[in-house]
Amino acid sequence: MIALGANVILLLAVLAQFDLVLTLPGLAGVALTVGMAVDANVLINERIREELRKGRSVRAAVEAGYSIATRTIVDSNMTTMIAGGILLWFGTGPIKGFAITLCIGILTSVFTALVMTHVIMELMTRNPNRQKLSI
């Protein structure tokens, strides 16, 4: 939840930094960005759960979960970034606004999913005696 909020704040901050206007197609880009961020977090959590079911320790499960999920997350987001680039290249007006918001949102989404949540999970599992993780 923290990472999703940070994702939207980062996205809006970048849009504001470049003096970009948030239009209705831009809001659609924000909605798609949030959806992709949720998907990335679900992928990470499911990979961690799989590793915990295999009997790994909490720290090892977190590391393995992020390692396995990173490839999938980068692949899906790069595919969407390519589509956003094509929309930006060939689109006009509202389509460009959607594409710009989408591309910036993908960058913030990947950052928050792979870096911010990893830091949060590391802080949560800092204690080496921790036996359970509720995700």
N, C-alpha and C positions, 0 to 999 in steps of 0.2 A: 504494500500500500504506500509505503514511504517512497519507494522507487518510482511508482506510477505518478505520484504527485510531483516528485522532482523532475520527472520526464516532461510533464506538461509545463512546469515552470521554466525549465531550460529551453524548451521549444519556444515559448512565448518571449523569453529573454532574448534569444537569438533573432527572432522576428523583429523585436523592438530595436535591437542593436543595429540592424540593417535598414531600419525605417520601412519595413514591409507592412502593408495593411492586411488585417485579417478579415477576409470576406467570407461569404457563405461557402464557396468551394474550399477556401482555406480551413474553415471549420470541419468540412468533410475530411480534409487531410489530417487534422488533429484527431478526429474520431478514428480514422484508420491507424494512425500512429499509436493511439492508446490500445486499440485492439491487438496490434502486433506486439506491443510491449507486454500485454497480458499473456499472449501466446508464448513469448520468450520465457516469462517467469514460470508458466505452467510446465514448459519443457524442462527447465532447470529443476524444478521441484520434483517432477516425475522421475528424472534421472537419479536424483538424490535418493528418492524412495526405493528405486530399484536396487541401488547400491546398498542401502540399509537392509533390504530383504535378503541380499546375498550374504549378509553377516559382517559387513565391514564396520569399522569403528565410525563414529560420527564424523570425525575430521577427515578420514579417508573417503567416506561417502560423499562429503561436500566437495572435496577436490576432484574426485572421479566424476561426480555429477556435472560439475562445471566444465570439466575437460571434454566430456562426451557431448554435452549440449552445445558447446561453443561452435562446433562445426556446423550443426544444423541451423543455429540462429544466424550465423554469418552467411550461410548459403541462402537462406530464405530472404534475408534482408538485402543481400546483394542483388538477388533477382528482382525484388521490388524496386531497388534503387535504379536498376537498368530500365525498368518500365517507367519510372518517374523521369529519368533522363530523356527517354523517347518522347514522353508527353511534353516535357519542357522544350525539346527541340522542335517538335512539329505542332504543338498546341498554340492556341491564341487566347488572350484575355483570361477568362476564368480557368481554363485548363492549365495555363501556366501558374496561376496562383495556387491551384491544387497541387501541381507538381513540385513547386518550390517548398510549400509547407510539408508535403510528403517526404521529400528528400532530407530536409532539415530534421524532420521528426524521426526518420530512420536513424540518422546519426545519433540523436539524443537517446533514442530507444536502445540502440546497441550499447551505448555508453552506460546507461543506467542499468540495463539487464546484466551486462557482463562485468562491469566494474563496481558500481554502487552496491548491487545486491550481494556481490561476492565479499565486499568489505563488511557489509552487515552480517553475513553468515559467518565470516571469520571472527567477528566480535562476539557473536552468539555462541560459537563453539570454541572459544579461547581456552576454556577449562579442559585440560586433558583427561580429567576423570568423568567428564560428561558421558553418560551412557545412552541418553535418549534425545531425540530431536523431534519436536512437534511441528510438522509442516503439512 
